[in-house]
Amino acid sequence: MNIQDHSPTGQGGFAVHLTSLEFTVAPGEGISIPKLVYNQGGEEEMSTVSIQGLPSSWVSVPLPLIHLTPGEQREMALAVQPPAFPVGGRTRRMASQKPVLIQFRRCLYG
C-alpha cells in the first residue's frame, strides 16, 4: 500500500513524518505504521485523524483526535489488519490500486 499525507504544510498546522511511504501486509496479518505528528504552527490545534483508501474494518487509529501545542510533537501508530479470508471467496488486491490517505481535519474552537 502507498500512503499519502494530506495534512496542511507550509503555513502552520499539523505535519506528519513517516519512515516509509510503502508498506506490505499479508491477509490475516497485522502491521503497525509509525508516524511522527507535529504542530508546525503558532497556535494550539486539535484535529481529527482519519484514514481513506482502506476498509474501515481493517484500520485502527488509536488517537482519532489529537491536540498539540505549538512546536509539540507526538509519535502515533496506525494498525492495519486485512482479514485472513477474502469476502465472498475473492482475493482483494489493494497494492498499487490507489493511495491510502492519512488526513487531519482541524477542529474549530468556540
N, C-alpha and C positions, 0 to 999 in steps of 0.2 A: 504494500500500500504506500502511496505517496502522500505526504502530509504538507498542507499549506497553512500558513498562519494569516488570519485576517484581523489582526489586532491593529489599532492605529499606530502609526510610527511617524517620527519626524517632527510632530507638533505636540508632543506630550502624550499622555495616555499610557496604556499598557503595551509592553513589547514582550516577545517570547523568544527564548533561545532553545533550540533543540539540538541535541548532539548529532542527529542524523535526520534526513528527510524521507528515508525509506526504511520500512520495517517489514519483516516477514513473520507470519504466524500460521501454523498449520491448524486445520479444523480440529476442534476439541482441545486445543492447547490455548494457553493464555500468554499475553505479553504485557509488560509494563513499559509505557513510553514516558521517560522522564523529560521534564521541561523546566526551565527557569523563567519565571514571570517577574517582570519588574515594572515599576511605575516610573517612567521617564519624564513625567510632567511635574508641575509645580503645585499641584493640588491633590488632596486625598481623593481617591477614586474607588468606587465599588462597581464591579462588573459581574455579569453572569457569564459562565463558560459553557459553551455548547460545542458539540461535535456533529458535523454534517458529512454525509457520504457513506456512512455505515449504518446498518440497522441499529436502532437504539438498544435492543436487547443484547447486542454484542459489546457495548461500551459502558464503562463505569467511570464517572467523573467524581472523585472523592470530595472535591470542594466546588460545587456548581456556582457558588457565589464567593467572590474574592474581594477583599478590601485591603488596599495598600496605601500607605502614606507616601509622600514624595521621596523618591530615591530608594524606597524599600523594595526588597526582592524576596521571592519565596519559591522554593522548589515544590513542584507538583508532579504527579504521575497520572497518566490515563491508563486504565486497564482495558485491554481489548481481548475478547474471547469469542471466536466464532463457534457455532455449535459443532459437535462431533459428527453428527449425521445430517446430511443435506435435507432440507424441507422438500417434501414431495418426491424424493428419490433422485433429484437432480443435483449435480455439483454446481455450486455457485462460485464463479471465479470473480474475485474482486481486484486482483492485481492489475494495475495499469488501466483499469476501466475509467476511473475518474478519481480526482483527488479527494482526500479526506481533509476537511477544513476544521481548524480549531478557531472558534470565533468568540470574541469578547464583545459584549454589549454593555455599554455604560449605563448604570442605574442613576437616575436623576434624584437628587435630594430635594425635599421640601414639597 
